[in-house]
Amino acid sequence: MKSCKADFDSGHGLNFVGDLNYVVVPPHLVDYAREHAPFGVGIYTPVVEYGRGETLKCVKSSRRFPRKRPALELLFGMTRSLAREHIKGLKDSMDVEPAMEQKELEI
């Protein structure tokens, strides 16, 4: 998912190793993504459809390339990423501020 032009230039998240690779961009970045997305990478953008709400529309299809890495390595990477996000969510849920201010007891 890329939200601004700087996301394309940063180089982060542009490591495409799957069979079919896509980026998701807001509508105002579609033209920029067509010019700067790597060869063979498809583009999706959200659109509002009458009666269906917001959906993703494919504005450029992806090309299928033979994988250079085994599928097991891809599954391991996805599992590792999911675990990292789960742990981050747990940490965020534990960092809630206490409802009442704690005061030191004077004896």
N, CA, C and O atoms as a GROMACS GRO file, in nm:
protein
  428
    1MET      N    1   0.085  -0.116   0.000
    1MET     CA    2   0.000   0.000   0.000
    1MET      C    3   0.090   0.123   0.000
    1MET      O    4   0.177   0.136   0.086
    2LYS      N    5   0.069   0.211  -0.095
    2LYS     CA    6   0.147   0.334  -0.107
    2LYS      C    7   0.050   0.452  -0.099
    2LYS      O    8  -0.049   0.456  -0.172
    3SER      N    9   0.080   0.548  -0.012
    3SER     CA   10  -0.013   0.659   0.008
    3SER      C   11   0.038   0.791  -0.047
    3SER      O   12  -0.039   0.887  -0.057
    4CYS      N   13   0.166   0.800  -0.083
    4CYS     CA   14   0.221   0.925  -0.138
    4CYS      C   15   0.338   0.892  -0.229
    4CYS      O   16   0.385   0.778  -0.233
    5LYS      N   17   0.385   0.993  -0.303
    5LYS     CA   18   0.496   0.973  -0.397
    5LYS      C   19   0.623   0.931  -0.325
    5LYS      O   20   0.701   0.853  -0.379
    6ALA      N   21   0.645   0.982  -0.205
    6ALA     CA   22   0.766   0.949  -0.129
    6ALA      C   23   0.772   0.800  -0.096
    6ALA      O   24   0.881   0.744  -0.082
    7ASP      N   25   0.656   0.733  -0.085
    7ASP     CA   26   0.655   0.589  -0.058
    7ASP      C   27   0.720   0.511  -0.172
    7ASP      O   28   0.784   0.408  -0.148
    8PHE      N   29   0.704   0.557  -0.296
    8PHE     CA   30   0.766   0.490  -0.409
    8PHE      C   31   0.917   0.512  -0.410
    8PHE      O   32   0.993   0.423  -0.447
    9ASP      N   33   0.960   0.631  -0.369
    9ASP     CA   34   1.101   0.666  -0.374
    9ASP      C   35   1.178   0.612  -0.255
    9ASP      O   36   1.301   0.600  -0.262
   10SER      N   37   1.110   0.578  -0.144
   10SER     CA   38   1.180   0.531  -0.024
   10SER      C   39   1.242   0.394  -0.044
   10SER      O   40   1.344   0.362   0.019
   11GLY      N   41   1.183   0.312  -0.128
   11GLY     CA   42   1.235   0.178  -0.151
   11GLY      C   43   1.182   0.075  -0.054
   11GLY      O   44   1.202  -0.045  -0.074
   12HIS      N   45   1.113   0.118   0.051
   12HIS     CA   46   1.057   0.024   0.148
   12HIS      C   47   0.930  -0.040   0.092
   12HIS      O   48   0.845   0.030   0.036
   13GLY      N   49   0.919  -0.169   0.106
   13GLY     CA   50   0.799  -0.238   0.062
   13GLY      C   51   0.790  -0.258  -0.088
   13GLY      O   52   0.683  -0.288  -0.140
   14LEU      N   53   0.901  -0.242  -0.158
   14LEU     CA   54   0.900  -0.267  -0.303
   14LEU      C   55   0.979  -0.392  -0.336
   14LEU      O   56   1.047  -0.398  -0.438
   15ASN      N   57   0.970  -0.492  -0.251
   15ASN     CA   58   1.038  -0.620  -0.274
   15ASN      C   59   0.932  -0.721  -0.315
   15ASN      O   60   0.868  -0.783  -0.230
   16PHE      N   61   0.915  -0.738  -0.442
   16PHE     CA   62   0.809  -0.823  -0.495
   16PHE      C   63   0.868  -0.960  -0.528
   16PHE      O   64   0.949  -0.973  -0.619
   17VAL      N   65   0.827  -1.063  -0.453
   17VAL     CA   66   0.881  -1.196  -0.475
   17VAL      C   67   0.772  -1.300  -0.502
   17VAL      O   68   0.802  -1.418  -0.516
   18GLY      N   69   0.646  -1.259  -0.510
   18GLY     CA   70   0.536  -1.352  -0.533
   18GLY      C   71   0.512  -1.380  -0.679
   18GLY      O   72   0.584  -1.331  -0.766
   19ASP      N   73   0.408  -1.458  -0.706
   19ASP     CA   74   0.371  -1.489  -0.844
   19ASP      C   75   0.306  -1.369  -0.912
   19ASP      O   76   0.341  -1.333  -1.024
   20LEU      N   77   0.210  -1.307  -0.842
   20LEU     CA   78   0.141  -1.187  -0.891
   20LEU      C   79   0.159  -1.078  -0.787
   20LEU      O   80   0.128  -1.099  -0.670
   21ASN      N   81   0.207  -0.962  -0.828
   21ASN     CA   82   0.237  -0.855  -0.734
   21ASN      C   83   0.156  -0.730  -0.768
   21ASN      O   84   0.144  -0.692  -0.885
   22TYR      N   85   0.102  -0.667  -0.664
   22TYR     CA   86   0.020  -0.547  -0.681
   22TYR      C   87   0.058  -0.443  -0.578
   22TYR      O   88   0.109  -0.476  -0.471
   23VAL      N   89   0.033  -0.316  -0.610
   23VAL     CA   90   0.037  -0.207  -0.513
   23VAL      C   91  -0.103  -0.147  -0.508
   23VAL      O   92  -0.176  -0.149  -0.607
   24VAL      N   93  -0.140  -0.094  -0.391
   24VAL     CA   94  -0.268  -0.027  -0.374
   24VAL      C   95  -0.238   0.119  -0.350
   24VAL      O   96  -0.162   0.154  -0.260
   25VAL      N   97  -0.298   0.207  -0.432
   25VAL     CA   98  -0.271   0.350  -0.422
   25VAL      C   99  -0.403   0.427  -0.423
   25VAL      O  100  -0.502   0.378  -0.476
   26PRO      N  101  -0.405   0.547  -0.363
   26PRO     CA  102  -0.525   0.630  -0.373
   26PRO      C  103  -0.544   0.678  -0.517
   26PRO      O  104  -0.448   0.677  -0.595
   27PRO      N  105  -0.665   0.718  -0.553
   27PRO     CA  106  -0.692   0.756  -0.692
   27PRO      C  107  -0.600   0.866  -0.747
   27PRO      O  108  -0.567   0.864  -0.865
   28HIS      N  109  -0.558   0.960  -0.663
   28HIS     CA  110  -0.475   1.068  -0.715
   28HIS      C  111  -0.332   1.024  -0.747
   28HIS      O  112  -0.256   1.100  -0.807
   29LEU      N  113  -0.293   0.902  -0.708
   29LEU     CA  114  -0.158   0.852  -0.736
   29LEU      C  115  -0.152   0.749  -0.847
   29LEU      O  116  -0.044   0.694  -0.874
   30VAL      N  117  -0.263   0.721  -0.912
   30VAL     CA  118  -0.265   0.616  -1.013
   30VAL      C  119  -0.169   0.646  -1.126
   30VAL      O  120  -0.092   0.558  -1.166
   31ASP      N  121  -0.170   0.767  -1.180
   31ASP     CA  122  -0.082   0.801  -1.292
   31ASP      C  123   0.065   0.792  -1.250
   31ASP      O  124   0.148   0.742  -1.326
   32TYR      N  125   0.098   0.840  -1.131
   32TYR     CA  126   0.235   0.833  -1.081
   32TYR      C  127   0.278   0.687  -1.063
   32TYR      O  128   0.391   0.651  -1.095
   33ALA      N  129   0.187   0.604  -1.013
   33ALA     CA  130   0.218   0.462  -0.993
   33ALA      C  131   0.242   0.392  -1.126
   33ALA      O  132   0.328   0.304  -1.135
   34ARG      N  133   0.166   0.428  -1.228
   34ARG     CA  134   0.187   0.368  -1.361
   34ARG      C  135   0.328   0.394  -1.411
   34ARG      O  136   0.388   0.307  -1.475
   35GLU      N  137   0.382   0.511  -1.383
   35GLU     CA  138   0.515   0.547  -1.430
   35GLU      C  139   0.626   0.490  -1.343
   35GLU      O  140   0.734   0.457  -1.393
   36HIS      N  141   0.602   0.477  -1.212
   36HIS     CA  142   0.710   0.443  -1.120
   36HIS      C  143   0.704   0.304  -1.058
   36HIS      O  144   0.800   0.262  -0.993
   37ALA      N  145   0.596   0.232  -1.077
   37ALA     CA  146   0.590   0.095  -1.024
   37ALA      C  147   0.682   0.007  -1.110
   37ALA      O  148   0.692   0.028  -1.230
   38PRO      N  149   0.747  -0.090  -1.048
   38PRO     CA  150   0.834  -0.180  -1.125
   38PRO      C  151   0.757  -0.254  -1.234
   38PRO      O  152   0.636  -0.270  -1.225
   39PHE      N  153   0.828  -0.298  -1.337
   39PHE     CA  154   0.768  -0.368  -1.450
   39PHE      C  155   0.694  -0.493  -1.401
   39PHE      O  156   0.746  -0.569  -1.320
   40GLY      N  157   0.573  -0.511  -1.450
   40GLY     CA  158   0.496  -0.630  -1.418
   40GLY      C  159   0.412  -0.620  -1.292
   40GLY      O  160   0.335  -0.712  -1.263
   41VAL      N  161   0.426  -0.511  -1.216
   41VAL     CA  162   0.350  -0.494  -1.093
   41VAL      C  163   0.216  -0.428  -1.126
   41VAL      O  164   0.212  -0.326  -1.195
   42GLY      N  165   0.106  -0.487  -1.077
   42GLY     CA  166  -0.026  -0.433  -1.102
   42GLY      C  167  -0.064  -0.325  -1.002
   42GLY      O  168   0.004  -0.305  -0.902
   43ILE      N  169  -0.173  -0.255  -1.032
   43ILE     CA  170  -0.216  -0.143  -0.949
   43ILE      C  171  -0.365  -0.157  -0.919
   43ILE      O  172  -0.446  -0.178  -1.009
   44TYR      N  173  -0.399  -0.144  -0.790
   44TYR     CA  174  -0.538  -0.136  -0.746
   44TYR      C  175  -0.560   0.002  -0.683
   44TYR      O  176  -0.470   0.059  -0.624
   45THR      N  177  -0.683   0.053  -0.697
   45THR     CA  178  -0.720   0.178  -0.633
   45THR      C  179  -0.864   0.168  -0.582
   45THR      O  180  -0.947   0.102  -0.645
   46PRO      N  181  -0.894   0.230  -0.468
   46PRO     CA  182  -1.032   0.226  -0.418
   46PRO      C  183  -1.123   0.318  -0.499
   46PRO      O  184  -1.085   0.430  -0.534
   47VAL      N  185  -1.243   0.271  -0.528
   47VAL     CA  186  -1.344   0.351  -0.598
   47VAL      C  187  -1.478   0.332  -0.528
   47VAL      O  188  -1.502   0.230  -0.464
   48VAL      N  189  -1.564   0.432  -0.539
   48VAL     CA  190  -1.697   0.424  -0.481
   48VAL      C  191  -1.793   0.380  -0.590
   48VAL      O  192  -1.805   0.446  -0.693
   49GLU      N  193  -1.861   0.267  -0.568
   49GLU     CA  194  -1.957   0.217  -0.664
   49GLU      C  195  -2.097   0.232  -0.606
   49GLU      O  196  -2.119   0.206  -0.488
   50TYR      N  197  -2.189   0.273  -0.688
   50TYR     CA  198  -2.327   0.294  -0.646
   50TYR      C  199  -2.386   0.165  -0.590
   50TYR      O  200  -2.385   0.062  -0.658
   51GLY      N  201  -2.435   0.171  -0.468
   51GLY     CA  202  -2.501   0.057  -0.407
   51GLY      C  203  -2.407  -0.045  -0.346
   51GLY      O  204  -2.453  -0.134  -0.274
   52ARG      N  205  -2.278  -0.035  -0.372
   52ARG     CA  206  -2.183  -0.134  -0.318
   52ARG      C  207  -2.084  -0.073  -0.221
   52ARG      O  208  -2.008  -0.146  -0.156
   53GLY      N  209  -2.082   0.058  -0.209
   53GLY     CA  210  -1.983   0.123  -0.122
   53GLY      C  211  -1.848   0.132  -0.190
   53GLY      O  212  -1.840   0.141  -0.313
   54GLU      N  213  -1.743   0.130  -0.111
   54GLU     CA  214  -1.609   0.142  -0.167
   54GLU      C  215  -1.550   0.004  -0.195
   54GLU      O  216  -1.552  -0.084  -0.109
   55THR      N  217  -1.498  -0.013  -0.315
   55THR     CA  218  -1.435  -0.140  -0.354
   55THR      C  219  -1.301  -0.109  -0.419
   55THR      O  220  -1.270   0.007  -0.448
   56LEU      N  221  -1.221  -0.212  -0.442
   56LEU     CA  222  -1.094  -0.195  -0.510
   56LEU      C  223  -1.111  -0.224  -0.658
   56LEU      O  224  -1.174  -0.323  -0.696
   57LYS      N  225  -1.055  -0.138  -0.741
   57LYS     CA  226  -1.062  -0.156  -0.886
   57LYS      C  227  -0.921  -0.178  -0.938
   57LYS      O  228  -0.829  -0.104  -0.902
   58CYS      N  229  -0.904  -0.277  -1.022
   58CYS     CA  230  -0.775  -0.304  -1.083
   58CYS      C  231  -0.758  -0.211  -1.203
   58CYS      O  232  -0.833  -0.220  -1.300
   59VAL      N  233  -0.661  -0.120  -1.196
   59VAL     CA  234  -0.638  -0.026  -1.306
   59VAL      C  235  -0.521  -0.070  -1.394
   59VAL      O  236  -0.504  -0.018  -1.504
   60LYS      N  237  -0.442  -0.165  -1.345
   60LYS     CA  238  -0.333  -0.222  -1.425
   60LYS      C  239  -0.312  -0.365  -1.378
   60LYS      O  240  -0.288  -0.388  -1.259
   61SER      N  241  -0.320  -0.459  -1.468
   61SER     CA  242  -0.304  -0.600  -1.431
   61SER      C  243  -0.158  -0.633  -1.405
   61SER      O  244  -0.067  -0.571  -1.460
   62SER      N  245  -0.138  -0.731  -1.320
   62SER     CA  246  -0.005  -0.778  -1.290
   62SER      C  247   0.034  -0.886  -1.391
   62SER      O  248  -0.051  -0.953  -1.449
   63ARG      N  249   0.164  -0.901  -1.411
   63ARG     CA  250   0.214  -1.010  -1.495
   63ARG      C  251   0.264  -1.121  -1.405
   63ARG      O  252   0.323  -1.096  -1.300
   64ARG      N  253   0.241  -1.242  -1.447
   64ARG     CA  254   0.289  -1.357  -1.370
   64ARG      C  255   0.433  -1.387  -1.409
   64ARG      O  256   0.466  -1.402  -1.527
   65PHE      N  257   0.518  -1.394  -1.308
   65PHE     CA  258   0.659  -1.427  -1.329
   65PHE      C  259   0.692  -1.553  -1.252
   65PHE      O  260   0.633  -1.578  -1.147
   66PRO      N  261   0.783  -1.632  -1.302
   66PRO     CA  262   0.824  -1.749  -1.222
   66PRO      C  263   0.895  -1.702  -1.095
   66PRO      O  264   0.979  -1.613  -1.098
   67ARG      N  265   0.859  -1.766  -0.984
   67ARG     CA  266   0.919  -1.730  -0.855
   67ARG      C  267   1.066  -1.769  -0.852
   67ARG      O  268   1.104  -1.872  -0.908
   68LYS      N  269   1.146  -1.686  -0.788
   68LYS     CA  270   1.288  -1.718  -0.770
   68LYS      C  271   1.310  -1.784  -0.635
   68LYS      O  272   1.417  -1.841  -0.611
   69ARG      N  273   1.212  -1.776  -0.547
   69ARG     CA  274   1.221  -1.834  -0.413
   69ARG      C  275   1.110  -1.936  -0.396
   69ARG      O  276   1.006  -1.924  -0.460
   70PRO      N  277   1.130  -2.038  -0.312
   70PRO     CA  278   1.026  -2.140  -0.294
   70PRO      C  279   0.904  -2.084  -0.220
   70PRO      O  280   0.914  -1.987  -0.144
   71ALA      N  281   0.790  -2.147  -0.244
   71ALA     CA  282   0.665  -2.103  -0.181
   71ALA      C  283   0.672  -2.112  -0.029
   71ALA      O  284   0.612  -2.031   0.041
   72LEU      N  285   0.746  -2.210   0.023
   72LEU     CA  286   0.759  -2.224   0.167
   72LEU      C  287   0.825  -2.101   0.230
   72LEU      O  288   0.787  -2.059   0.340
   73GLU      N  289   0.921  -2.042   0.161
   73GLU     CA  290   0.986  -1.921   0.212
   73GLU      C  291   0.888  -1.804   0.215
   73GLU      O  292   0.891  -1.723   0.308
   74LEU      N  293   0.800  -1.795   0.115
   74LEU     CA  294   0.698  -1.690   0.113
   74LEU      C  295   0.599  -1.708   0.228
   74LEU      O  296   0.562  -1.611   0.294
   75LEU      N  297   0.557  -1.831   0.252
   75LEU     CA  298   0.464  -1.858   0.362
   75LEU      C  299   0.528  -1.827   0.497
   75LEU      O  300   0.462  -1.774   0.586
   76PHE      N  301   0.656  -1.859   0.512
   76PHE     CA  302   0.726  -1.828   0.636
   76PHE      C  303   0.731  -1.677   0.657
   76PHE      O  304   0.709  -1.630   0.768
   77GLY      N  305   0.760  -1.601   0.552
   77GLY     CA  306   0.764  -1.455   0.563
   77GLY      C  307   0.630  -1.396   0.601
   77GLY      O  308   0.624  -1.304   0.683
   78MET      N  309   0.521  -1.448   0.543
   78MET     CA  310   0.388  -1.399   0.577
   78MET      C  311   0.353  -1.432   0.721
   78MET      O  312   0.296  -1.348   0.791
   79THR      N  313   0.388  -1.552   0.766
   79THR     CA  314   0.360  -1.592   0.904
   79THR      C  315   0.439  -1.506   1.002
   79THR      O  316   0.386  -1.464   1.104
   80ARG      N  317   0.565  -1.480   0.972
   80ARG     CA  318   0.649  -1.397   1.057
   80ARG      C  319   0.593  -1.256   1.066
   80ARG      O  320   0.589  -1.197   1.174
   81SER      N  321   0.549  -1.202   0.954
   81SER     CA  322   0.492  -1.067   0.951
   81SER      C  323   0.362  -1.062   1.032
   81SER      O  324   0.339  -0.966   1.106
   82LEU      N  325   0.277  -1.162   1.018
   82LEU     CA  326   0.152  -1.168   1.093
   82LEU      C  327   0.180  -1.174   1.243
   82LEU      O  328   0.112  -1.107   1.321
   83ALA      N  329   0.278  -1.255   1.283
   83ALA     CA  330   0.313  -1.266   1.425
   83ALA      C  331   0.363  -1.132   1.478
   83ALA      O  332   0.328  -1.093   1.589
   84ARG      N  333   0.444  -1.061   1.400
   84ARG     CA  334   0.497  -0.931   1.441
   84ARG      C  335   0.382  -0.832   1.462
   84ARG      O  336   0.382  -0.758   1.560
   85GLU      N  337   0.285  -0.830   1.372
   85GLU     CA  338   0.170  -0.739   1.386
   85GLU      C  339   0.085  -0.778   1.506
   85GLU      O  340   0.033  -0.690   1.575
   86HIS      N  341   0.070  -0.907   1.532
   86HIS     CA  342  -0.009  -0.953   1.646
   86HIS      C  343   0.057  -0.909   1.777
   86HIS      O  344  -0.010  -0.860   1.868
   87ILE      N  345   0.189  -0.926   1.787
   87ILE     CA  346   0.262  -0.886   1.908
   87ILE      C  347   0.254  -0.735   1.926
   87ILE      O  348   0.238  -0.687   2.038
   88LYS      N  349   0.265  -0.660   1.817
   88LYS     CA  350   0.254  -0.514   1.825
   88LYS      C  351   0.116  -0.474   1.876
   88LYS      O  352   0.104  -0.381   1.957
   89GLY      N  353   0.012  -0.542   1.831
   89GLY     CA  354  -0.124  -0.514   1.878
   89GLY      C  355  -0.141  -0.544   2.026
   89GLY      O  356  -0.209  -0.471   2.098
   90LEU      N  357  -0.078  -0.653   2.072
   90LEU     CA  358  -0.085  -0.686   2.214
   90LEU      C  359  -0.016  -0.580   2.299
   90LEU      O  360  -0.066  -0.540   2.404
   91LYS      N  361   0.100  -0.534   2.253
   91LYS     CA  362   0.173  -0.430   2.327
   91LYS      C  363   0.092  -0.302   2.332
   91LYS      O  364   0.086  -0.236   2.436
   92ASP      N  365   0.030  -0.265   2.220
   92ASP     CA  366  -0.051  -0.143   2.216
   92ASP      C  367  -0.169  -0.153   2.312
   92ASP      O  368  -0.206  -0.054   2.375
   93SER      N  369  -0.229  -0.271   2.322
   93SER     CA  370  -0.346  -0.286   2.410
   93SER      C  371  -0.305  -0.283   2.558
   93SER      O  372  -0.388  -0.253   2.643
   94MET      N  373  -0.180  -0.314   2.589
   94MET     CA  374  -0.134  -0.312   2.728
   94MET      C  375  -0.085  -0.174   2.770
   94MET      O  376  -0.067  -0.150   2.890
   95ASP      N  377  -0.063  -0.085   2.677
   95ASP     CA  378  -0.011   0.048   2.708
   95ASP      C  379  -0.122   0.150   2.732
   95ASP      O  380  -0.104   0.269   2.703
   96VAL      N  381  -0.235   0.107   2.782
   96VAL     CA  382  -0.344   0.200   2.809
   96VAL      C  383  -0.315   0.274   2.938
   96VAL      O  384  -0.255   0.219   3.030
   97GLU      N  385  -0.356   0.399   2.944
   97GLU     CA  386  -0.334   0.479   3.063
   97GLU      C  387  -0.431   0.435   3.173
   97GLU      O  388  -0.544   0.398   3.144
   98PRO      N  389  -0.386   0.440   3.300
   98PRO     CA  390  -0.476   0.401   3.408
   98PRO      C  391  -0.593   0.498   3.418
   98PRO      O  392  -0.580   0.617   3.388
   99ALA      N  393  -0.708   0.445   3.462
   99ALA     CA  394  -0.828   0.528   3.471
   99ALA      C  395  -0.817   0.633   3.577
   99ALA      O  396  -0.870   0.743   3.561
  100MET      N  397  -0.748   0.604   3.686
  100MET     CA  398  -0.732   0.699   3.798
  100MET      C  399  -0.585   0.722   3.823
  100MET      O  400  -0.503   0.632   3.805
  101GLU      N  401  -0.550   0.840   3.865
  101GLU     CA  402  -0.412   0.870   3.896
  101GLU      C  403  -0.373   0.802   4.027
  101GLU      O  404  -0.446   0.811   4.126
  102GLN      N  405  -0.259   0.736   4.027
  102GLN     CA  406  -0.213   0.670   4.149
  102GLN      C  407  -0.136   0.769   4.233
  102GLN      O  408  -0.053   0.844   4.181
  103LYS      N  409  -0.163   0.769   4.364
  103LYS     CA  410  -0.095   0.861   4.455
  103LYS      C  411  -0.017   0.778   4.557
  103LYS      O  412  -0.057   0.668   4.596
  104GLU      N  413   0.095   0.834   4.598
  104GLU     CA  414   0.176   0.766   4.698
  104GLU      C  415   0.111   0.783   4.836
  104GLU      O  416   0.061   0.890   4.870
  105LEU      N  417   0.113   0.676   4.912
  105LEU     CA  418   0.057   0.682   5.046
  105LEU      C  419   0.162   0.740   5.142
  105LEU      O  420   0.277   0.697   5.142
  106GLU      N  421   0.119   0.837   5.222
  106GLU     CA  422   0.210   0.895   5.322
  106GLU      C  423   0.184   0.829   5.455
  106GLU      O  424   0.070   0.824   5.501
  107ILE      N  425   0.288   0.779   5.516
  107ILE     CA  426   0.272   0.710   5.645
  107ILE      C  427   0.343   0.788   5.752
  107ILE      O  428   0.342   0.748   5.869
   0.00000   0.00000   0.00000
